[in-house]
Amino acid sequence: MIGSRSEGRPAGGPAVAGFVKPGFEAVREAFVENFDRRGELGAACCAYHRGEKVVDLWGGIQNRATGEPWQEETMALVYSTTKGLAGLAMALAHSRGLFEYDERVSTYWPEFAQHGKAQITVRQLLSHQAGLFALDERPVMSLVADPDRLAIVLARQQPAWPPGTRQAYHAITLGFYESELLRRVDPAHRTLGRFFQEELATPLGLDFYLRLPEEIPDSRLAPLSRPRHMATMLFTMPLALTLAAMYPRSRFRRALLGSELPEQSDRIYARNLEVPAGGGVGTARAMARAYSVFATGGSELGLREETLRQLMAPAVAPARGFRDACLKVEVRFSLGFMKPGARNPFAHPSAFGSPGTGGSFGFADPQAGIGYAYIPNQMGTHLEDPREVALRKAVYRSAGEGVAGGR
């Protein structure tokens, strides 16, 4: 029965289970429709409205090779959707007075000042405006696993252009820079993964990890399934971005180096490795819960009103505007998050979150009081995934909040 734990099987498709509050039946209908019409394999979707969990759905196949079903506690890699959870951790550190967004990074990390980076602010760094989207040394496993060595590599980078003039998606480097900044200001010198786990995930009871531990069994993890026909990207992605993805030396391809590390393992995902901008593993339930806390004031974490005000504020554009030099589209980044804009009005203007390659997405919308997340294991080929858009629009319609986002 909808409104309590329920199970069902869409016609010809895998089983769907979970919960929707009365009035949110449209979300379950969209979830089932994703399997029937949009090529869904396995997925989960969760949403909170004004602090109450109103949607918690999962279903389909967890592992295409074995046919195992997606379970209530199944977790998956979410690529850049990780950035939003990392941004929440950085916001919590800001709320505790560990750094200021408009202070220079070099104030906290003197070595960072090398090669023309002395004036870069934390805000510029977290908003992809530092010109540090790639490293001069490939971020292989051994380098990423050694924070002290990685810090030396990060500090010696030379910006691709004067910081603050252009925006370029720091697809993987963002998390490394965030983590090293946090190590410099945290009294316990914790990495971003440790800080997130101890100060945010554990207090809120979240099944989400920036550093996946050994004790999580592979039986809980959903392997990602790649698109069978990558050529479809020519029709579903902006042409300039598709061409950049095809050219090995493009800014976009260079920015993605290191994104392969979370899956370089003899297990489903690598353990005890932090790629904080693209290696997060967890449940949609955990992401929605975290965003819900921030969407409703953050009292559970002692979040300062000033920090939330900064997250809700409009993004500050670099001198040459929001057209991204890596992604080749206009997108607004602020303080570790993506913000709604004319091109991607995913929520009210005060919202903040992050999408990920393949279709996952999570965000907080303080105006609507919504915390939302979606995770699939069948990777999509759209910049805005139709499966996620359908679910998000159904959530907003059901909540009566007006803005649904998506085109």
QUIPE-V433580 format. One record per helix or strand of 3 or more residues. SS is the DSSP state (a for helix, b for strand). FROM is the first residue (numbers start at 1). TO is the last residue. If there is no record, write none. Layout:
BEGIN
((SS;FROM;TO) (SS;FROM;TO))
END
This chain:
BEGIN
((b;6;9) (b;15;20) (a;25;37) (b;42;49) (b;52;61) (b;75;77) (a;79;95) (a;105;108) (a;110;116) (a;122;126) (a;141;144) (a;147;155) (a;173;185) (a;192;204) (a;218;220) (a;230;236) (a;239;246) (a;251;255) (a;261;263) (a;284;295) (a;299;301) (a;305;312) (b;332;334) (b;337;339) (b;352;355) (b;361;365) (b;370;376) (a;386;399))
END
